[in-house]
Amino acid sequence: MPNDDDSTAPLDADQYADQYADHIKVEVATRYLESDSDPEDDRFVFAYTITILNQGEAPARLLTRHWVITHGNGRKQEVRGDGVVGNQPRIKPGEGYQYTSGTILDTPIGTMGGSYQMVTDDGVEFDASIPEFLLSTPRTLH
């Protein structure tokens, strides 16, 4: 009698990648840098601290990043590059990696989101999602 249960079927490469991506969690904390900003010149500077947590069972190395930065006026800016703050960290299961970086908006409010392109020790490449987060000067949102 044939088995209709697909749960025992081998995973294809995309399913492996999705499985790894689900185990990388990204947490974000932001702050407005008033002393570096110049609102009269449409310059709003923000710092963000990212914590990348590996909640899976396999180590993963962060290779590249892809950011989509959206200014309050709708202008979108994409940023791609190797690693983060000059590093391509290898994050072991149960561990995390934290870094702080920044961005400049031309409006007092905006958002950032994107993904990290990662690879496991056995060569499975996957994208770990960076959930969209808000950048806002104090007293912008009520």
N, C-alpha and C positions, 0 to 999 in steps of 0.2 A: 504494500500500500504506500503510495507516494506521500512524502511529508510536505505539506503546504506551508509549514512554518519557516519563514525566511530568516528567523533569528539565528539559525546555525549556518547560514550561508556566509562565505568569506567576504570580508569588506573590500571594496575597491579603493583605489588611492584617494579619491575624493572623500569617501566615508572616513578613512583614516585621518585625513586632514581635518575634517569637521570634528571628529572625536577629540583630537588634540586641541583645536581652537576652543572648544567648550571648556577646557580645563585651565585656560589662561584668563585670569580676571584682572581688569585694569581699574584702579581707583584714582580719583583726581581731587586735588584741593587747589583752589585758585586764590589769588589775592591781587588787588589793584595796587600798583606802585605809583602813588601820588607824586612822590618826589622826583620820579623820572618822567612824569607825564607833563604835557603842555596842552590843556584843553583848548586854549585860544588858537593853537596851531593844529587842531585836530589830531593830537598825538596822545593816545591812551595806552599806557604800558601795563602789562599784566605778567605775573609770574604764575606758573603752575607746577605743582609737584605731583609726579606720577609714581604710583606704586604698582608694579607688575607682579602678580602672584601666580605661581605655578601650582595649581591644585590637582595636577595629574600625577601620573606614575612614571613619566619619562622626562629627562632633562630637555630643555629647548634653548636654542640660541637665537637672540634677536638679531636679524640681519639688516633690515632696512625699516624705514618709517614712511608713512604717507599721511599727511594732515590735510584736512579741508577746513580752512578758516573762513568764517562768514562774518563780515562786518555788518553792523546794524542797518546800513543802507542797502544791503543785499549783495554787495560786492564779495565775490568768492576768490580765494587765493589758495592754491594748492602747493604744498611743500613736500618734496621727496628727498630722501638722503639715506646714507649709510648709518646704521646704528642710531644711538641717542647720546648726546653730549660727548661724542668722540669714542663711545664704547659700543661693543657688540656683546652684551653680557650673556653668559650661559647660566640659565636659571634652573636649579635642581628642584625636583619634586619637594613640595612643602616649604620652599623658600621663595623669596621675593627680591626684587631689585627696585630701588627708588632713586629718582633723579629730579632735579628742578631745572626748568628752562623758562623761556618767556616768549612773548609775542607783542607786537604793537598793532593796535587797531586805530582806524581813523574816525571811529565813533565810540561813544561811551559804553556800548553794549555790543556783544557779538557771541559767536559760538565757535567751538573747535570740536573736531571728531576725526576719526580715521582708522588706521590699522597699522599693526606691526607685522612685517613679514618675518616668519620664524622658521626654524628647521630643527628637527629632533636629531639626536645622535645617530640614528639609523637612516637619516636622509629624507624623512617625510617633511615636505614644506607645507606650511599653512599660514593663513592670515588670522591674527588675533585682533578682534575688534576693539577699538577705543570708542566707547560710547560718547555721543555728543555731550558737551558740557558748556555751561554758560560762563561768559566773561562779562562782568558788569561793574561799573563804578558804584561806590556807595550811594544810596538814595536814588538810584536810577529806577529800580523796581519798587512798587509800593505794595 
